[in-house]
Amino acid sequence: MGVIAWLALGLLAGAVAKAILPGRDPGGLIGTTVIGIAGAFLGGWLSSQLLGRTVQREFFDPATWGSAVVGALVLLIGYRVLFGNSRD
């Protein structure tokens, strides 16, 4: 997959992570979007490094989507722990 595909996957993974963990985030929509994109990259990298599962070239691979969503969830939870659970 190319960089554009990873960005699109990250946007969608961030939306899925946000649906799983609803609530207001300190960074708002832009912060959640960036976390989703970074989570997709992190999830793909961790999947290839720790599980020995290389990232497929296909956009609709379930394992790629799963790793992207899990990476986004991990970063979103970490972000909430570090910066608070809601905006004031």
Beta strands, then each sheet from edge to edge (+ up, - down):
end
